[in-house]
């Protein structure tokens, strides 16, 4: 009986050890504004979702040449997101299927 309990404990420990690297994916992305226009609104959602998330800019803006850090960690472990940026002149740029687990920087350029 004690051997079975030890085997079960060891199996759980091995499973958690092997699973840990998959959970430790870096989903931090630096958003670079190289457009020459101020970025006023930024939305993101996991790819395939019919709705956009909240504007993460709030009352802030991202000037030309500016960089903002975004953390896309979520309880579901999504890696692919859609981005939507709205600039001071009303220009809207949308990009789908951005893999935030594979990139560290995303550039908005002219």
Secondary structure, DSSP 8 states (H G I E B T S, - for coil): -HHHHHHHHHHHHHHHHHHHHHHT---EEEEEEESSS-EEEEEEEETT-SS----TTTT--B-TT-EEEEE---TT---EEEEEEEETTS-EEEEEEEETTT-SEEEEE-
